[in-house]
Amino acid sequence: MSDILCRWLNQDLRLSKAVESDTFASDFSSGYLIGEVLHKYQLQKDFSMFMKKDTSISKVNNFTRIEPTLKLLGMSFDINTAQDLMQEKQGAATHLLHQLYVLLEKNKKAEIGGTMMEIMQPAANANLHKKEHEIYSDVRGLYRYVRELHVRLDDGHIAFVSLLFMQTVQTEIAQFETNRKKLVTSGFGSSSSGQPFPTDFLLGSGSQACEVPGSETKMTLQSNSKYIQEIRQRLEENAVACEQRKKRVDRFLVEQFKAHEAQEEAQREEQLVRRLTRQTRQEQRLATQLLQMRMQKEVIRENRLFREQQYQQRRERDFREALDREAVLAQQAKLDCAEEIGKELEFCNRIAAERAQNRYKKHFQICKDILEQITDLATKVGEYRLLTGNLIPGKLMREWKELLFRGLPLFEPVKGHRPEFSTPLDPVELKKQDTLNDQDYDEYTHMVGEWTWPEEAGETQLPPGNNNVLGHVVHRLRNIVHPPVMEPSPVFPHFSIKACVLGKICSGKTTSHGICVLSADSLIEEAVNAYKNGEEVSQIQNNNLDTEEECKDSIARLSTRAIHGAAAENELRKGKAIPDELLVGIIVEAISQIPAQSGWILDGFPVDITQAHLLEKALGGSVGVEKEVLNSRTNLAADPNPPKPPPPPAPVLDLAMLLDVPDACAVKRAFSHIGTLHWS
């Protein structure tokens, strides 16, 4: 275990000091490296206040700051554990670091780091500050006591030295007074005036001369001056000695104070250790309860893990069963889809066969009608030749040919097959009469046929030419009576591209590349929704009242798209298909709403030639049919200066693309879209 912890500390964390298994207990006895480990995991924010020294105060400071963090991690760290670490008890540091390693790795995997620890950190800081306050309040009290004691010692020393000096001076002064009295009594009984010498005179300097009779008196005064000088010298020496003694006393007091302070520090350390190592019965009981709760928590955690494992196994089993069911359902859906595709292909083939059969019947009927008309013409000619025995007149032959070209019957319907409601005003007979009358009129105006100039009359006359004056007059009168109406072409903005893409369903028509795609089904749905939502436009009308003021009111009416939607919904409610004119109107309205300089593509429209002609006409183009030439029956005099016909307009569509794909491919695409929507 020690090797694993050493590898973790040295290689993974890279502590400031290399840790070995032999010096494990001594390295972690100060608590500094434990704080560094917590700091590596960003759990010890006050690591800068840790002490790296090996003193008792450093250890107490470090372990006091470590304790809240370890308790937040859920570790049992108390005073006994701290004492075991300080005393380097064997196995204490290893056990603590093993627990710390397990908890830190667990929190790292669970991503419980700064966030959760910051939530719980204020309580730990408060507890730490409380303990620091309790400990260092006692320290401040001891320091205050030491300072007061030092002040008292300094004051007492100064007073003692002053008292000793005063006593010495008083003793010497008293001795000097005694000697002076003895000298005065022996040498001088009394002065000539009966008064003693003043003191100032006796204490005068030796340089002053005293006029005292006798040599003995002079010597006595000199000895007194010498004695006074010795006293003064001794006083100076005493002052210097007193000063030196005072310095020695101060030095001694400082040394004593330092020793006393060291002793006090040792006492404080012992007191702190005793306070930290003190444990009451209540704390022991709480530790026992915490141990029991931890054991219960461990049992609950193991049960929870076992239950989670069972849940995980159950979920995996359900997931595998769901995958199997999905696979079976997907296979069944695939088979069903293939069957549906086969049915749809069979239906498409049947419809295609029916269309081919109908087309064949149509072509066969057309050919049959043509052959019947040719047979009727031949029969008519044969009957005429058989009955008359002459050639067929030209006029009669032209009439029969005209009826043949117009597809009208040459024979009258059989009376037995004629319906009961038939009358002489039969539409077919009326159409035949109109055709023959028009033919006669054209021959008359062109002077052909029966109206040809006879050869007996002389020179052959050509049909009369055009009278320019009459033509001009007739043209002006016609324009005055019936002014020509020019149909305005629809005004649309310029578009970059105008195209239509045709093809079967699911043939790939709806792919867009930044161009507005217009689908007929979508436009019909939008128009119906606009009608249901009551889409309106505001139209301003001027109401001219009797007064001169003009009031403009805004009245609401349905928009064009809503009107088209109403008509489309009406047709759909009747079960009918939407008319081509209405469908073209919806598409043209949608095109008019597209902004200029953009493009549009019609998706799946038009589907037949009728819709194509209607769309071309609605968009202002030419339907591809030659304009009818003015008939001579309505214009007998031609305009001598006819206007130049306008150039044919450009086609409204730039491109028409037909995407022709096989029916099988279209059916597969349709069913793939349906299957995707079903599974999503």
ABEGO torsion letter per residue (X at the ends): XAAAAAAAAAAAAGBABBBBAAAAAAAAAAGAAAAAAAAAAGABAAAAABBABABAAAAAAAAAAAAAAAAAAGBBBBAAAAAAAAAGBBGAAAAAAAAAAAAAAAAAAAGBBAAAAAAAAAAAAAAAAAAAAAAAAAAAAAAAAAAAAAAAAAAAAAAAAAAAAAAAAAAAAAAAAAAAAAAAAAABABBAAGBBBBAAAAABBAABBBBBBEAAAAAAAAAAAAAAAAAAAAAAAAAAAAAAAAAAAAAAAAAAAAAAAAAAAAAAAAAAAAAAABBBAAAAAAAAAAAAAAAAAAAAAAAAAAAAAAAAAAAAAAAAAAAAAAAAAAAAAAAAAAAAAAAAAAAAAAAAAAAAAAAAAAAAAAAAAAAAAAAAAAAAAAAAAAAAGBBBBAAAAAAAAAAAAAGBBABBBBAAABBAABBABBAAAAAAAAAAAAAAAAAAAAGBEAABBBAAAEBBBBBBBBBAAAAAAAAAAAAAABBBBBBBBBBBBBBABBBBBBEBBGAGAABBBGBBBBBAAAAAAAAAAAAAAGBBBBBBBBBBBABABBBBBBBBBBBAAAAAAAAAAAAAAAGBBBBAAAAAAAAAAAAAABBBGBBBBBBGOBABAAAAAAAAAAAGBBAGBBBBBBBAAABABBBABBBBBBBBBBBABABBBBBBBBAAAAAAAAAAAAAAAAAX
